[in-house]
Amino acid sequence: MRSRPADVTHKGTMINWRALDNVPLLFYILAAKTLLLCLGFAAAKVFQRRRAEAELRRRAETRRKLVQDTQELLDSTKED
């Protein structure tokens, strides 16, 4: 079994085959970075959704309280 040479010349170009030894590690690093980015964006979306839902609940509560106060005011004016 022949081992591949470290440098092969083909039409004046030098190819360093040892540089390709790190490619699998680089792919693992790229996959890990991509996964972390995806998880980060997903967490940001969850945070934004929760904040928006809390704002909607707050507005609904304010609207409900306003309607209740208005109804109580109308009821008190009817009694007079």
MOPAC internal coordinates of N, CA, C and O (Angstrom, degrees):
PM7 1SCF
backbone

  N    0.0000 0     0.00 0     0.00 0    0    0    0
  C    1.4346 1     0.00 0     0.00 0    1    0    0
  C    1.5224 1   108.02 1     0.00 0    2    1    0
  O    1.2310 1   121.16 1   -53.82 1    3    2    1
  N    1.3154 1   115.39 1   126.18 1    3    2    1
  C    1.4590 1   119.80 1  -179.24 1    5    3    2
  C    1.5121 1   110.28 1   -90.87 1    6    5    3
  O    1.2310 1   120.50 1   -41.59 1    7    6    5
  N    1.2934 1   116.65 1   138.41 1    7    6    5
  C    1.4585 1   119.90 1   173.30 1    9    7    6
  C    1.5185 1   107.87 1   -88.25 1   10    9    7
  O    1.2310 1   121.15 1   -31.37 1   11   10    9
  N    1.2959 1   115.41 1   148.63 1   11   10    9
  C    1.4518 1   117.74 1  -177.27 1   13   11   10
  C    1.5324 1   109.15 1   -76.95 1   14   13   11
  O    1.2310 1   120.88 1   -33.92 1   15   14   13
  N    1.2958 1   115.91 1   146.08 1   15   14   13
  C    1.4609 1   119.18 1  -178.96 1   17   15   14
  C    1.5265 1   110.63 1   -71.60 1   18   17   15
  O    1.2310 1   121.20 1   -24.41 1   19   18   17
  N    1.3032 1   115.31 1   155.59 1   19   18   17
  C    1.4599 1   120.05 1  -179.08 1   21   19   18
  C    1.5197 1   110.79 1   -67.69 1   22   21   19
  O    1.2310 1   119.73 1   138.21 1   23   22   21
  N    1.2853 1   118.12 1   -41.79 1   23   22   21
  C    1.4597 1   121.84 1  -179.73 1   25   23   22
  C    1.5172 1   109.63 1  -129.16 1   26   25   23
  O    1.2310 1   120.65 1   -48.31 1   27   26   25
  N    1.3181 1   116.37 1   131.69 1   27   26   25
  C    1.4540 1   121.66 1   178.24 1   29   27   26
  C    1.5193 1   107.62 1  -122.12 1   30   29   27
  O    1.2310 1   120.91 1   -47.31 1   31   30   29
  N    1.2912 1   115.87 1   132.69 1   31   30   29
  C    1.4592 1   119.66 1   178.94 1   33   31   30
  C    1.5157 1   108.43 1  -100.31 1   34   33   31
  O    1.2310 1   121.09 1   -53.16 1   35   34   33
  N    1.3238 1   115.53 1   126.84 1   35   34   33
  C    1.4600 1   120.62 1   178.66 1   37   35   34
  C    1.5186 1   106.96 1  -136.07 1   38   37   35
  O    1.2310 1   120.64 1   -70.31 1   39   38   37
  N    1.2902 1   116.39 1   109.69 1   39   38   37
  C    1.4621 1   123.26 1  -179.00 1   41   39   38
  C    1.5309 1   111.39 1    54.58 1   42   41   39
  O    1.2310 1   120.52 1  -137.85 1   43   42   41
  N    1.2988 1   116.61 1    42.15 1   43   42   41
  C    1.4517 1   121.29 1   175.13 1   45   43   42
  C    1.5201 1   114.76 1    84.84 1   46   45   43
  O    1.2310 1   119.12 1  -179.35 1   47   46   45
  N    1.3420 1   119.29 1     0.65 1   47   46   45
  C    1.4546 1   122.21 1  -179.62 1   49   47   46
  C    1.5142 1   109.17 1  -103.84 1   50   49   47
  O    1.2310 1   120.63 1   -46.66 1   51   50   49
  N    1.3196 1   116.40 1   133.34 1   51   50   49
  C    1.4581 1   120.97 1   177.80 1   53   51   50
  C    1.5287 1   108.34 1   -94.87 1   54   53   51
  O    1.2310 1   120.42 1   -50.17 1   55   54   53
  N    1.3144 1   116.80 1   129.83 1   55   54   53
  C    1.4623 1   122.01 1   176.64 1   57   55   54
  C    1.5188 1   107.69 1  -113.80 1   58   57   55
  O    1.2310 1   121.22 1   -58.14 1   59   58   57
  N    1.3161 1   115.27 1   121.86 1   59   58   57
  C    1.4580 1   120.00 1   178.77 1   61   59   58
  C    1.5261 1   107.55 1   -95.77 1   62   61   59
  O    1.2310 1   120.24 1   -77.83 1   63   62   61
  N    1.3267 1   117.14 1   102.17 1   63   62   61
  C    1.4623 1   121.83 1  -176.65 1   65   63   62
  C    1.5263 1   112.11 1   -70.03 1   66   65   63
  O    1.2310 1   120.10 1   156.47 1   67   66   65
  N    1.3167 1   117.42 1   -23.53 1   67   66   65
  C    1.4624 1   119.98 1   179.88 1   69   67   66
  C    1.5277 1   111.17 1   -68.85 1   70   69   67
  O    1.2310 1   120.17 1   155.63 1   71   70   69
  N    1.3050 1   117.28 1   -24.37 1   71   70   69
  C    1.4664 1   120.52 1   178.31 1   73   71   70
  C    1.5244 1   110.86 1   -65.73 1   74   73   71
  O    1.2310 1   120.31 1   154.16 1   75   74   73
  N    1.3257 1   117.01 1   -25.84 1   75   74   73
  C    1.4661 1   120.65 1  -179.91 1   77   75   74
  C    1.5274 1   112.68 1   -77.53 1   78   77   75
  O    1.2310 1   119.96 1   170.38 1   79   78   77
  N    1.3169 1   117.67 1    -9.62 1   79   78   77
  C    1.4641 1   120.43 1   179.54 1   81   79   78
  C    1.5262 1   112.03 1   -65.54 1   82   81   79
  O    1.2310 1   120.09 1   154.73 1   83   82   81
  N    1.3168 1   117.43 1   -25.27 1   83   82   81
  C    1.4661 1   121.38 1  -177.89 1   85   83   82
  C    1.5262 1   113.39 1   -90.33 1   86   85   83
  O    1.2310 1   119.61 1   177.23 1   87   86   85
  N    1.3093 1   118.36 1    -2.77 1   87   86   85
  C    1.4686 1   121.28 1  -176.15 1   89   87   86
  C    1.5353 1   112.45 1   -60.33 1   90   89   87
  O    1.2310 1   118.21 1   134.46 1   91   90   89
  N    1.3311 1   121.01 1   -45.54 1   91   90   89
  C    1.4736 1   118.91 1   178.74 1   93   91   90
  C    1.5301 1   112.48 1   -59.49 1   94   93   91
  O    1.2310 1   120.20 1   139.40 1   95   94   93
  N    1.3139 1   117.22 1   -40.60 1   95   94   93
  C    1.4579 1   120.36 1   177.79 1   97   95   94
  C    1.5240 1   110.66 1   -62.87 1   98   97   95
  O    1.2310 1   120.56 1   138.92 1   99   98   97
  N    1.3140 1   116.54 1   -41.08 1   99   98   97
  C    1.4625 1   120.17 1   178.94 1  101   99   98
  C    1.5284 1   111.26 1   -64.55 1  102  101   99
  O    1.2310 1   120.32 1   143.11 1  103  102  101
  N    1.3213 1   117.00 1   -36.89 1  103  102  101
  C    1.4755 1   119.88 1   176.68 1  105  103  102
  C    1.5306 1   111.10 1   -65.67 1  106  105  103
  O    1.2310 1   120.14 1   140.15 1  107  106  105
  N    1.3438 1   117.35 1   -39.85 1  107  106  105
  C    1.4661 1   119.89 1   176.76 1  109  107  106
  C    1.5276 1   111.22 1   -63.33 1  110  109  107
  O    1.2310 1   120.72 1   138.92 1  111  110  109
  N    1.3215 1   116.22 1   -41.08 1  111  110  109
  C    1.4656 1   119.99 1   178.31 1  113  111  110
  C    1.5228 1   110.10 1   -64.38 1  114  113  111
  O    1.2310 1   120.07 1   137.22 1  115  114  113
  N    1.3166 1   117.48 1   -42.78 1  115  114  113
  C    1.4645 1   121.41 1   178.50 1  117  115  114
  C    1.5286 1   111.14 1   -62.87 1  118  117  115
  O    1.2310 1   120.15 1   138.43 1  119  118  117
  N    1.3225 1   117.32 1   -41.57 1  119  118  117
  C    1.4706 1   120.94 1   178.97 1  121  119  118
  C    1.5260 1   110.73 1   -65.36 1  122  121  119
  O    1.2310 1   120.42 1   138.53 1  123  122  121
  N    1.3288 1   116.81 1   -41.47 1  123  122  121
  C    1.4670 1   120.07 1   179.71 1  125  123  122
  C    1.5259 1   110.44 1   -65.33 1  126  125  123
  O    1.2310 1   120.26 1   138.11 1  127  126  125
  N    1.3230 1   117.11 1   -41.89 1  127  126  125
  C    1.4578 1   121.32 1   179.03 1  129  127  126
  C    1.5260 1   110.32 1   -63.45 1  130  129  127
  O    1.2310 1   120.07 1   137.48 1  131  130  129
  N    1.3097 1   117.47 1   -42.52 1  131  130  129
  C    1.4614 1   121.67 1   179.18 1  133  131  130
  C    1.5217 1   110.60 1   -63.37 1  134  133  131
  O    1.2310 1   120.43 1   137.07 1  135  134  133
  N    1.3256 1   116.79 1   -42.93 1  135  134  133
  C    1.4639 1   120.80 1   178.54 1  137  135  134
  C    1.5220 1   111.26 1   -62.37 1  138  137  135
  O    1.2310 1   120.22 1   136.34 1  139  138  137
  N    1.3246 1   117.19 1   -43.66 1  139  138  137
  C    1.4646 1   120.62 1   178.53 1  141  139  138
  C    1.5277 1   111.48 1   -63.11 1  142  141  139
  O    1.2310 1   120.37 1   139.35 1  143  142  141
  N    1.3153 1   116.91 1   -40.65 1  143  142  141
  C    1.4668 1   119.84 1   178.10 1  145  143  142
  C    1.5257 1   111.18 1   -64.00 1  146  145  143
  O    1.2310 1   120.44 1   136.84 1  147  146  145
  N    1.3188 1   116.76 1   -43.16 1  147  146  145
  C    1.4666 1   120.65 1   179.27 1  149  147  146
  C    1.5273 1   110.65 1   -62.37 1  150  149  147
  O    1.2310 1   120.39 1   135.56 1  151  150  149
  N    1.3221 1   116.87 1   -44.44 1  151  150  149
  C    1.4629 1   120.33 1   178.60 1  153  151  150
  C    1.5255 1   111.43 1   -63.91 1  154  153  151
  O    1.2310 1   120.55 1   141.92 1  155  154  153
  N    1.3102 1   116.56 1   -38.08 1  155  154  153
  C    1.4573 1   120.52 1   177.88 1  157  155  154
  C    1.5182 1   111.95 1   -64.06 1  158  157  155
  O    1.2310 1   120.09 1   135.22 1  159  158  157
  N    1.3279 1   117.43 1   -44.78 1  159  158  157
  C    1.4632 1   120.70 1   178.74 1  161  159  158
  C    1.5231 1   111.14 1   -66.64 1  162  161  159
  O    1.2310 1   120.22 1   142.73 1  163  162  161
  N    1.3188 1   117.18 1   -37.27 1  163  162  161
  C    1.4668 1   120.10 1   178.06 1  165  163  162
  C    1.5268 1   110.35 1   -65.15 1  166  165  163
  O    1.2310 1   120.26 1   138.72 1  167  166  165
  N    1.3140 1   117.11 1   -41.28 1  167  166  165
  C    1.4639 1   120.58 1   178.10 1  169  167  166
  C    1.5253 1   111.04 1   -64.03 1  170  169  167
  O    1.2310 1   120.47 1   141.09 1  171  170  169
  N    1.3287 1   116.71 1   -38.91 1  171  170  169
  C    1.4616 1   120.16 1   178.51 1  173  171  170
  C    1.5269 1   110.80 1   -64.96 1  174  173  171
  O    1.2310 1   120.48 1   140.40 1  175  174  173
  N    1.3310 1   116.70 1   -39.60 1  175  174  173
  C    1.4691 1   120.05 1   178.55 1  177  175  174
  C    1.5250 1   110.54 1   -64.70 1  178  177  175
  O    1.2310 1   120.04 1   138.18 1  179  178  177
  N    1.3203 1   117.52 1   -41.82 1  179  178  177
  C    1.4702 1   121.10 1   178.50 1  181  179  178
  C    1.5262 1   109.59 1   -62.24 1  182  181  179
  O    1.2310 1   120.35 1   136.05 1  183  182  181
  N    1.3296 1   116.94 1   -43.95 1  183  182  181
  C    1.4635 1   121.14 1   179.47 1  185  183  182
  C    1.5288 1   110.47 1   -61.44 1  186  185  183
  O    1.2310 1   120.16 1   134.94 1  187  186  185
  N    1.3374 1   117.30 1   -45.06 1  187  186  185
  C    1.4646 1   120.94 1   179.64 1  189  187  186
  C    1.5233 1   110.86 1   -63.04 1  190  189  187
  O    1.2310 1   120.35 1   138.42 1  191  190  189
  N    1.3366 1   116.94 1   -41.58 1  191  190  189
  C    1.4627 1   119.90 1  -178.98 1  193  191  190
  C    1.5269 1   110.74 1   -64.76 1  194  193  191
  O    1.2310 1   120.45 1   136.15 1  195  194  193
  N    1.3263 1   116.75 1   -43.85 1  195  194  193
  C    1.4646 1   119.45 1   179.06 1  197  195  194
  C    1.5240 1   111.25 1   -62.80 1  198  197  195
  O    1.2310 1   120.34 1   139.50 1  199  198  197
  N    1.3107 1   116.96 1   -40.50 1  199  198  197
  C    1.4570 1   120.52 1   179.51 1  201  199  198
  C    1.5330 1   110.57 1   -65.55 1  202  201  199
  O    1.2310 1   120.18 1   139.39 1  203  202  201
  N    1.3357 1   117.25 1   -40.61 1  203  202  201
  C    1.4590 1   120.94 1   178.74 1  205  203  202
  C    1.5325 1   111.05 1   -66.58 1  206  205  203
  O    1.2310 1   120.56 1   139.49 1  207  206  205
  N    1.3345 1   116.54 1   -40.51 1  207  206  205
  C    1.4649 1   119.61 1   178.73 1  209  207  206
  C    1.5238 1   111.03 1   -65.52 1  210  209  207
  O    1.2310 1   120.00 1   141.98 1  211  210  209
  N    1.3223 1   117.60 1   -38.02 1  211  210  209
  C    1.4683 1   120.88 1   177.83 1  213  211  210
  C    1.5258 1   110.09 1   -64.81 1  214  213  211
  O    1.2310 1   120.39 1   140.40 1  215  214  213
  N    1.3192 1   116.86 1   -39.60 1  215  214  213
  C    1.4693 1   120.52 1   177.42 1  217  215  214
  C    1.5269 1   110.74 1   -64.42 1  218  217  215
  O    1.2310 1   120.24 1   138.34 1  219  218  217
  N    1.3328 1   117.15 1   -41.66 1  219  218  217
  C    1.4710 1   120.16 1   177.93 1  221  219  218
  C    1.5248 1   111.15 1   -63.90 1  222  221  219
  O    1.2310 1   120.16 1   138.46 1  223  222  221
  N    1.3300 1   117.30 1   -41.54 1  223  222  221
  C    1.4706 1   120.22 1   177.44 1  225  223  222
  C    1.5261 1   111.02 1   -62.54 1  226  225  223
  O    1.2310 1   120.86 1   138.42 1  227  226  225
  N    1.3369 1   115.96 1   -41.58 1  227  226  225
  C    1.4620 1   119.89 1   179.78 1  229  227  226
  C    1.5288 1   110.65 1   -63.22 1  230  229  227
  O    1.2310 1   120.34 1   135.94 1  231  230  229
  N    1.3218 1   116.96 1   -44.06 1  231  230  229
  C    1.4733 1   120.34 1   178.77 1  233  231  230
  C    1.5251 1   111.56 1   -64.86 1  234  233  231
  O    1.2310 1   120.28 1   139.26 1  235  234  233
  N    1.3285 1   117.06 1   -40.74 1  235  234  233
  C    1.4687 1   120.00 1   179.02 1  237  235  234
  C    1.5248 1   110.63 1   -64.26 1  238  237  235
  O    1.2310 1   120.38 1   140.13 1  239  238  237
  N    1.3267 1   116.88 1   -39.87 1  239  238  237
  C    1.4666 1   120.92 1   178.74 1  241  239  238
  C    1.5314 1   110.30 1   -65.35 1  242  241  239
  O    1.2310 1   120.41 1   138.47 1  243  242  241
  N    1.3188 1   116.81 1   -41.53 1  243  242  241
  C    1.4680 1   120.79 1   178.01 1  245  243  242
  C    1.5240 1   110.40 1   -63.60 1  246  245  243
  O    1.2310 1   120.56 1   136.87 1  247  246  245
  N    1.3280 1   116.53 1   -43.13 1  247  246  245
  C    1.4661 1   121.02 1   179.34 1  249  247  246
  C    1.5345 1   110.41 1   -64.88 1  250  249  247
  O    1.2310 1   120.44 1   137.61 1  251  250  249
  N    1.3391 1   116.76 1   -42.39 1  251  250  249
  C    1.4595 1   120.41 1   179.06 1  253  251  250
  C    1.5307 1   111.10 1   -62.91 1  254  253  251
  O    1.2310 1   120.79 1   138.58 1  255  254  253
  N    1.3351 1   116.10 1   -41.42 1  255  254  253
  C    1.4635 1   120.00 1   179.12 1  257  255  254
  C    1.5318 1   110.67 1   -65.86 1  258  257  255
  O    1.2310 1   120.30 1   140.58 1  259  258  257
  N    1.3210 1   117.03 1   -39.42 1  259  258  257
  C    1.4628 1   121.01 1   178.30 1  261  259  258
  C    1.5242 1   110.88 1   -63.73 1  262  261  259
  O    1.2310 1   120.26 1   137.11 1  263  262  261
  N    1.3253 1   117.11 1   -42.89 1  263  262  261
  C    1.4645 1   121.23 1   178.19 1  265  263  262
  C    1.5235 1   110.09 1   -63.86 1  266  265  263
  O    1.2310 1   120.46 1   137.45 1  267  266  265
  N    1.3153 1   116.72 1   -42.55 1  267  266  265
  C    1.4635 1   120.79 1  -179.85 1  269  267  266
  C    1.5396 1   110.66 1   -64.06 1  270  269  267
  O    1.2310 1   120.42 1   135.73 1  271  270  269
  N    1.3308 1   116.80 1   -44.27 1  271  270  269
  C    1.4676 1   120.34 1   178.58 1  273  271  270
  C    1.5256 1   111.06 1   -63.53 1  274  273  271
  O    1.2310 1   120.56 1   139.64 1  275  274  273
  N    1.3256 1   116.54 1   -40.36 1  275  274  273
  C    1.4660 1   120.40 1   178.81 1  277  275  274
  C    1.5228 1   110.48 1   -64.78 1  278  277  275
  O    1.2310 1   120.39 1   138.18 1  279  278  277
  N    1.3217 1   116.86 1   -41.82 1  279  278  277
  C    1.4595 1   120.54 1   179.17 1  281  279  278
  C    1.5316 1   110.86 1   -64.59 1  282  281  279
  O    1.2310 1   120.37 1   138.11 1  283  282  281
  N    1.3221 1   116.89 1   -41.89 1  283  282  281
  C    1.4660 1   120.04 1   177.83 1  285  283  282
  C    1.5337 1   110.54 1   -63.31 1  286  285  283
  O    1.2310 1   119.68 1   141.28 1  287  286  285
  N    1.3120 1   118.21 1   -38.72 1  287  286  285
  C    1.4503 1   121.86 1   178.09 1  289  287  286
  C    1.5231 1   110.38 1   -64.71 1  290  289  287
  O    1.2310 1   120.47 1   136.92 1  291  290  289
  N    1.3289 1   116.70 1   -43.08 1  291  290  289
  C    1.4750 1   120.77 1   178.66 1  293  291  290
  C    1.5401 1   110.28 1   -64.12 1  294  293  291
  O    1.2310 1   121.17 1   137.16 1  295  294  293
  N    1.3298 1   115.36 1   -42.84 1  295  294  293
  C    1.4657 1   118.51 1   179.23 1  297  295  294
  C    1.5259 1   111.58 1   -63.01 1  298  297  295
  O    1.2310 1   120.53 1   141.08 1  299  298  297
  N    1.3222 1   116.60 1   -38.92 1  299  298  297
  C    1.4707 1   118.65 1  -179.18 1  301  299  298
  C    1.5173 1   111.25 1   -70.38 1  302  301  299
  O    1.2310 1   119.76 1   148.25 1  303  302  301
  N    1.3326 1   118.06 1   -31.75 1  303  302  301
  C    1.4691 1   119.39 1   178.09 1  305  303  302
  C    1.5188 1   111.27 1   -74.46 1  306  305  303
  O    1.2310 1   119.81 1   151.62 1  307  306  305
  N    1.3356 1   117.98 1   -28.38 1  307  306  305
  C    1.4694 1   121.56 1   177.75 1  309  307  306
  C    1.5294 1   110.60 1   -70.37 1  310  309  307
  O    1.2310 1   120.67 1   145.91 1  311  310  309
  N    1.3351 1   116.32 1   -34.09 1  311  310  309
  C    1.4596 1   120.86 1  -178.75 1  313  311  310
  C    1.5205 1   111.64 1   -71.13 1  314  313  311
  O    1.2310 1   120.10 1   153.53 1  315  314  313
  N    1.3225 1   117.41 1   -26.47 1  315  314  313
  C    1.4817 1   120.80 1  -178.13 1  317  315  314
  C    1.4717 1   113.21 1   -77.43 1  318  317  315
  O    1.2310 1   120.10 1   180.00 1  319  318  317

